[in-house]
Amino acid sequence: MKQRIILVLVAVAIVTLAAAPAALAVSSSVRVQGATYQVLPATAVSEGTAGRTIVDTDGTSFATTSATALGATATALQLGGLPWDMSVSTYGPFINSINGLAAANDFSNWWDIVVNGYSSPVGAGSLQTVAGDHYLWFQNPDATGIKPAFLLVTRVSGGTAKHGFTPGQTVTLTTVGDDLSKVDSQADATRFSTTSIQTPAQFSALTGATVHVGSQVHSAAASTLAVTGLAPGTYAVWSEKAMDATNVYATSATTLFNVGAKPSLGTLAAGRTDAKTVKVRFTLSERTTVTIAVTKGSRMLAKWSGARAAGAQTLMLRLSPAAPRTTSIKVKVTAIDGWGRTTVKTNVIPKGK
């Protein structure tokens, strides 16, 4: 009996240990922006809360006691297959180079770290990660290290909320600046003990940026740029601006938008197979999320939603017991593609049908 109890306890301990990493991990993301190109796109990482010994490509190590920006960065660079090196002093670790990019002899283009749109007040080895943190490393061209810095944000509008456009639609691109001396939320204001807050709605419009749209390059004199005549396809857009006499500007993250046709439903046919069931038929031009609603006035009689592949579709919906047989009912089919473009068709089933 004792042996059996011991085996059970060991099994429980093994299960507990196996589950521990997931429970004791914190997730964040890391993006690395070089002076002339994006070194690493935003990369999701997860790091244990207990910390670890971090080792760079050259073998220099630094031990942490919690999840940190340095640990998240090391993990992201490893995932990207990118070399990096740091030096460690009594002040902690200092990143010297990433993917071979290092500060110049005049100390310009040094690696600056930003957390959630705020210049980190501490080094990466001391910056403890909070779940959902977004880290940005960018090469700061200011050798003096005293110029205010702004992170460019490129906003896409004119299409769907998911940046889907149809051919002929105008794509509106607006460049704004996130002041890195101010936190972007009240939560970070509490975390970093500051009262300087600038929410995303308060980001200031920036003029004179260079806006990249796919292979096109636009010099935007104003903060807003209208782009027309784009061929169907997916486009990457980002903004950059050279350091001027007063400010430093970190290049924006890349945002994707798509130009293409709305999904097609073909001919919609609907009818009752019996008093309690409705058959709905249509043909999808592409894989979409489909919602089917059967109603009588404001009353919902049946509803179905799910992803469907391209091709002919036949779905059977069970009506609620309250569905009237003696009056007509309406069938509404909504198809939404991955970019938020929507097509809606309706069909009325006459009474008795």
N, C-alpha and C positions, 0 to 999 in steps of 0.2 A: 504493500500500500504506500509506504514512504517513497519507494522508487517512482511510483506512478504520479504522486504529488509533485515530486521534484521535476519530472519530465514536463508536467503541465505548466509549472512555474517557469521553466526554461523557455517553453514555447511562447508563453505570454510575454516574456522579456524580449524574445527575438522579434515578435510582432511589434512591440512598443518601439524598439530601436529602429525597425524598418520604417515606421511611420514618423519618427522624429524629424528627419531632414525636411520633410514637407511642412511640418508644423513650426519648425524653428528656422524658417528662411524668410527673407524679405526681398521683394521684387522691385526693380528700378529699370531705367534705361539710360544708355550712354550714346552720345553722338560726338564725333570728333571732326572738327572743321579746320583744315589747313589754310594757309594764307592764300592759296590759289585753287584748291580743290577740296571736296569733301573726302576726308580720309576714311571715315566710317559712318554709315547712316545710323539713325537711331536704332539701337540694338537692345532688346529686352534681356535682362539678366536676373539671376536669383542668387543670393549669397546667404550663408548661414549667419544667424545673429550672434553666434559666439565668437566670430572673427577667425583669423587664421594667419599663417605666415605667408606673405605675398612676395613672390620672387619675380624680378624682371628678366628680360631676355639675356642680360649679361650676368645674371646670378646674384645681383644685389637683393637683399631681403629686408623686409620690414614686417614686424608682427603687430597685428591688431587684436583688440579684445571685443570687437563688435563689427557688425556690417558697416562698411565705410564706402565713401566715394572712391577711394583708392582700390578697394577690393572689387567694386563693381566695374571700375575701369579696366583693371587687370583681366577680369573675366571676359569683358566685351572684346578687348584686344586679342585675347586668346581665341575667342570664337571667330574673329575676323582674320586670324592668322597674321597679325601685325606685330612687328618687333617694337619694343619700347625700352627705355632705361630711365632709372632714377638715381639720385644721390640721396644719402641719408645723413643728417647731422643732428645736433641737439635740438634743432627746431623741427625735426621730423623729416619725412620724405619730400623730395622735390623732383617732379618729372622733367627730365632734360630733353628727351626726344621721343617722338612717336612716328613710327614708319620712316625713320631717317630724317624727319623734320625737327630742327632744333633752333634755338635762338641764334640770331646773328651776332657778330662780334660787338656790335653796338648795343646789344641786349634787346633789340627789337624782335618781334615775332616770337616772344616767349609764350609758354602755354598757360592760358588763363582758364580757370574753372568757374562754371556757372551752375547753380542748382535752382531749378524751377523759375528761371528768369531773374535770378539774384546772384550777384557776384559773391562767391563764398567768403565769409568773414574769417574762415580758418582753412588750413591746408587740407588736402584730400585725405591724408591719413588720419585726420582728427574729425572730419565731417561724417557724422554718423548718419547712415541711410535710414530714411523713413519710407515705408511702403508707398510706391507710386512716384518716388523722386525721378526727375528727369535731369540728367547731367549733360552739360555741354562743355567740351574742351575746345577752345579756339586760339589760334595764334594771334596774339595781341601785338599790333605793329608799333605801339607807343613805347619807345625805349625808356621814357621817363616814368611810365606807370601811373601817371596822375590824371590823364584825360578821362572824362566821363565816357562810359561805354554804353552802346545801345545794341540790342539784338534785333535785327530786322525780322519782321513777320510778314509773310505774303498771304493776303486773304483773297480767296476766290469767291466770286458771287455772280449771279445772273442765271445760274442753272438750278439743279436740285440741291438739297442740303448735303448730299453725298458727292457733289461736284460732277453731276452728269449733265451734259448739254446735247442738244440735237443740232444737226447741221444747219448753219445759218444763224444760230444764236450768238449773241455777243458775249464774250467772256470778259468780265470785269475783274481786274487785278488791282488790289490796293496794298501799298507798302506802308506799314506803320513801324514805330520803334518802341521796343520794350526797354525802359530805363533800368539798367542792371544795378543801379544803386538803390532801387526800391523793390520790395517783395511784391508778388502778384496776388497774394491772398492774406486774409486775416490769420489763417492757420500758420503761415510762415512768419507773419509778424510776431505772433506769440512765440514761435519756435526760436527765432533769432533775436528776440527782444528789441524790436524796432517799431517805430510808428510811421515809417515811410512806406506807404502802400500805393501801388499803381495797378489797379485791376486791368485785365485785358480790354475792357470797354473804354479805359482811359488812355490806352496807348496813343501816342501822338503820330499824326500823319507825317511822312517823310518824303521830301522831294529830292530829285537828282539821283535816284537809285538806278542801277542797271538791272533790268528784269529779263530773265531767261525763260523762254517758253519753248520747250523742246529744243530744236536747233536754232530757233530764232532768238535774237538778242535785241532788246529794246532799251533805248535811253529814255527814261521816264522823267520828263521835266516836272510833271505834276506827281502827286502821290497816287493818283488813280490812272490806270492804263486800260483802254478798251481794245480788245483783240478780236478781229473778225476774219471770216473766210478760212477758218481752219478745216483741214481735211479730217475725215473720221479717223480716230485713233486715240491713244492715251498719251497725255503730255505731262512732263515734269516741269514744274515752275518753281523758281527761286529768285531771290533778290540779293544784290550785293552793293556795297558802297565803300569807296576808298576813304580812309581816314582823312579828315580835314583839319583845319587849324584848331578846332575846338573839341572834336569828338572822335571816338573810335566806333566802328560799326561792324558787328559780327554778322556774317552771312546767314540768311534765313535757312531754315530747314526746307527740304524739298516737299512740295505738295503735288499730288497727282489729280488731274481731271481728265474726263473722257468725253469725246465727241462721237455720237453715234445715234442710230435710230432707236425709237422707243420699241419695246417688245410688242410683237403682234400676236393677237389671239385668234386670228382667222374668223371663221363663221361660228357664232355662238348658238348652240341649239340646246334647249332645255324642255323637259316634259316630265309628267308624273308617270311612274311605272305602276303605281297603285296609290291608295289613299295616304300612305305614310312615307313614300319614297320618291325622290326627284333624281332624274338622270341628267347630268350636265356634260356636254361635249364641246370641245374647242381644240384648236391646234396652236401650239406655242412655237414661235420662231427661234427661241433660245431658252436656256435654263433660267428660270425666274422663281420668285416667291409668289404664290398664287393664293388669293383669298376669295372664297365663294360665300356669299350671303344670300339667304332666301328670306324675304320679308313680306309682310302684309301691312302696309302703312308703316307705322313706327315699331311694329311688333316683329321681333326676330324669331323666325321659325326654324332655321337651321344655319350653321356656319361651319366652314372648314378652312384651314390655312396650312400651307406647307410648301416646300420646295419641289419643283417639278422640272424634269428634263425637257429638252426640245422634242417636238413631235405631237402626234395626236393624243388627246387626253379624254378619258371617260371617267367621271366620278359619280358615285351614288351617295346622296345625302338623305339621312333619316330625318323626317320632319317631326316637330314637337307634336304632342297629342292635341294641342290647341289649333293645329293647322286647319283652316276651313277648306272644305272640298267644293263648296258652292260659290266661292268667289275666286277671282284671279289672284295670283301671287307673283312677286318679282324676283328674278334671279340676277344678281350682280356679281360679275367676275372682275377682279382687279389683279393685274400682273405688274410686278415691280422688279426691275433688273438690279444688278449689283451696284449700279451708280445712282439708283433712286428714280430712274425714269419710269413713268407709270402709264399704263393703258387700262381703261375701264370700258367694259361692255355690259349691257343689260338686256334681259329678255323677259317678257311677260308671259306666264303660263295662264291661258284663259281658264275660267271656271269649268270644272268638270273634266279638264284635260289631265 
